[in-house]
Amino acid sequence: MKYRVIQNKFFSMNALPEIEAAIKQLPENDVRQLAEWIQKYLNEKWDRQIEEDLAAGKLDAVIAKAEAEIAANNATDLDQILDNF
């Protein structure tokens, strides 16, 4: 059997299909709760990544470009864009 290591833990290469099969056996309410938990987990992971990238200076060029566009009055207000969407 093949294994992979994630954060110092061994998982069967069949782990994902096994998890998917287990989810299919859950009542709908439990699946919805799981989906909410997964979305919250992904949101927190995204937030941590943005914070790390910001601290590491990876977003400096993007921020500088946005600030320059705003200073040159070349930016469109987000509300205006959403109103016309």
N, C-alpha and C positions, 0 to 999 in steps of 0.2 A: 504494500500500500504506500502511496506517496503522501508526504507530509510537507507542510510549509510552516515557517516560523513567523509569528506576528507578535511583536513586543515580548519576546522570550517565551512564547507559548506555542506549543505544537498543535496544529489543526490538520485534520484529515483533508486531503484535496477534495473530498466529497462533502465537506462541511456545508458549503452554500446550498447544494441541492437538498441536503438533509434539513437545513433550516427552512428552506422554501416549502418542503413537504410538511414540516411541522406547522408552519404558519397556515397552510391550507386546511389544517385540521381544527384550527381555532374558531370559536364563535366570532361572528362579525364584529361585535363590540370589542372583543379583545384585539382583533386585527386593527381596528381603528385606534385603540389606545397605543398599540405598538407603533403604528404609523406616526402618531403624534410624538411619541418618545424618540423615534428615529429622526423626525424633522427637528426636534429640539436639539438632539445630539449633533446633527449636521450644522445647525445654526451656530451652536457654541463652538464647534470645530472651526467653522468659517471665521467667526469673530476672533478666535485665538490666532488664526493664520494672518488675518489682517493686522492685528496688533503686533505680531512678530515681524511682519514685512515692514510695517511702519517704523518700528524700533530699529530695524536693520537698515533703514534708508532706502528700501527697495521702491517706495512710492514717491520719493522726493521729486523725481523728474515729472511724474504725472501731476503731482500737486503744483509744482512750479508752472507747468503748462496751463493748468486750469486757472491759476492765479493770474497769469499773464493774459489769458483770454478774457477774464473778468475785468481786469484793469483796462484793457483795450476796448471794452464794451462789446465784445464779440460773443458774449454768452447769452443764451436765451433762458429766461426764468422757467424752472421746471413746471410750475403751475400752468404757465402758458402752453407748454408742450402737452401736458396732460389734458388741458381743456380742449385742445384741438385733436386729441387722439380718437 
